[in-house]
Amino acid sequence: MTPEILYIVILTIVIIGFFFDQILGYLNASWFNKPVPEILSDVYDAKKYRRQQEYKLENYRFGIISGTFSFILITGMLFLGGFAFADNLAGQISGHYILKPLIFFAMIILASDILSTPFAIYDTFVIENKYGFNKTTPKLFILDKIKGWLLGAIVGGGILTLILWIYKLNPEYFWLFAWLVVVAFSLFMNMFYSVLIVPLFNKQTPLEDGELKTAIMQFGEKAGFNIAKIFVIDGSKRSTKANAYFSGMGPKKRIVLYDTLISKMTTDEILAVLAHEIGHYKHKHIYKSMFASIIETGVTLFIFGLFAGSNILSQALGVDEASFHIALIAFGIIYSPLTSVLGIVSSVFSRKAEFQADNFAAEYGLAESLISALKKLSSHNMGNLTPHPLVVFLSYSHPPVLDRVLNLGKQKP
């Protein structure tokens, strides 16, 4: 295969990917006006349902605009030799085998982020604000941006530096050592994300003694789940949307509850949500997902390692000599269809896991509480109650609320 043909392949993948996403978006939008299923009729009253439909439609139209802008950017880079230009510019600053790729990616990522910032601002301060979700101030938005850039430079730059150094030392087996680095980093983040990263953006405070804490600790003991600490995170400073999650590995786990979740749900509903999350641990979904991700990463790095040093990937993007960072860009685009297929498979197993976690909560007599919690979350977050089945199959990591409620209605404690 010649670089010219590979260039056409890359361009074709980008174009097909864009239009495929637009078709899926259109299909989903075509179901926005479907009547709410009878079993979910208590989620929205008529006024709020109209409001929710307006929210979905506005997000859909905004998604078309922002997605088209991103498509124009990437195709413009491909048509006009943008990647070769950035590579040349980085080379004028430094020709070092580590510094040059770092400068290249810094320019690409920073430029992309700056260009997409107006869309993020509109989404946050216009759409989310209009529908009562946004609590982010302009100052907080700017601080988050700066922190994100610094964190990306330190963490992302550090990992990339290590991978480039490994590639220089041993190109043949670089994929194996790079794989070990990525796996080690992923495990580290799983264990310490809530301790090291979250505090940079949010404040976490221990849950005060009281009915909720006692109920959570008692349920943990009943379910055979060791809880090290329970924290409340100030999610309300950015959004009114509610959430909860677990962090940590091994015998002790940390529970993090959004203050918005606590303010909107009863103790039994919060217990049901937590029981669902505990179900994931009991069924070892976290470890299975992590194992699958590790294998996928290893296979991806192995395949990339076969072509990283060849000229054809770099030449397809207009760079004459083999370049690790240019090859990585080209490979990422070429590999994206396979990534999408693997994503579909992952989503199928993820939806199955969600049902299993729901059933775990039902085993402890929390089916009705979980149904109530799901309905509250859908109502408050203006969730889509009628997604298109094809969109669900291809991209939903969680089953639609209707499917989960119907499933829970069949479960017995």
Buried (B, 14 or more C-beta within 10 A) or exposed (E): EEBEEBBEBBBEBBBEBBEEBBEBBEBBBEBBEEEBBEBBEEBBEEEEBEBBBBBBEBBBEBBBEBBEEBBEBBBEBBEEBBBBEBBEEBBEEBEEEBBBBBBBBBBBBEEBBEEBEEBBEBBBBEBBBEBEBBBBEEEEBEBBBEEEBEEBBEEBBEBBBBBBEBBEEEEEEBBBBBBEBBBEBBEEBBBBEBEEBBEEBBEBEEBEEEEBBEBBBEBBEEBEBEBEBBBBBBBBBBBBBBBBBBBBBEEEBBBBBBBBBBEBBEBBBBBBBBBBBBBBBBBEBBEEBBEBBBEBBBBBBEBBBEBBBEBBBBBBBBBEEBBBBBBBBBBEBBBBEEEEEBBEEBBBBBBEBBBBBBBBBBBBBBBBBBBBBBBBBBBBBBBBBBBBEEBBEBBBEBBBBBBBBBBBEEBEE
